[in-house]
Amino acid sequence: MENIKLNKRNRSWDKGLDFDSMYRLFERDIAKIRENINNGLAYKKDIKSLAYLTIALLQLRNGCRIGEAIEGMILICKNNNLNWDKPIEVRIKVEKTKKTVSYRDIVLPSTIKKEDIELIRDVVLNLEKAKKPRMRVYTWLKNHYGINTHSLRYAFITKYAVMNTSPQLIAKITGHVNLNHIITYTQEKVAKQMLYDLEKHIK
């Protein structure tokens, strides 16, 4: 596990994380923990690391808030009747919607298998009873990767912004109430990408 080099924006949760790089990094570290487990070299802390990495990957994969990722993982771990022959998804309540109750779907990354869920179930379900579960995952991620959980959400948003996905659709997926914030953010990302790519289009 390694600390990530950040490209910080002032007063922003966006730390310049690259979605694809983070996804591959989390997958790689999950694979290392699996290998330790299969070789009988795993410790209790490895199971905790696997649980928190899975939650972080779930957040990154869905562009959700860390509390939503924790809730989604708890629901997955509680369900003993999941159909592993198709994508696993759960419906969770969107945070920060005070006036109306809103829900969204969260999809489990395909790299996470049934065996992983069985290994991390107790750790995840203990988060439901724990004080400040968000802070536990936040602190773990900060200590092991040098990043905050919300930067994963913005890595997701940036990924879709540079793919020219409409801000309205991004806001719908991520559960953003303030569309103006998403419009400003995505326009900035697309504008920067256009500057980077300009010379590719010179004939």
Buried (B, 14 or more C-beta within 10 A) or exposed (E): BEEBEBEEEEEEEBBBBBBEEBBEBBBEBBEBBBEBBEEEEBEEEBBBBBBBBBBBBBBBBBBBBBBBBBBBBBBBBEEEEBEEEEEBBBEBEBBEEEEEEEEBEBEBBEBBEEEBBEBBBEBBBBBBEEEEBBEBBBBBBEEBBBBBBBBBBBBBBBBBBBEEBEBEEBBEBBBBBEEEEBBEBBEBBBEEBEEEEEEEEEE
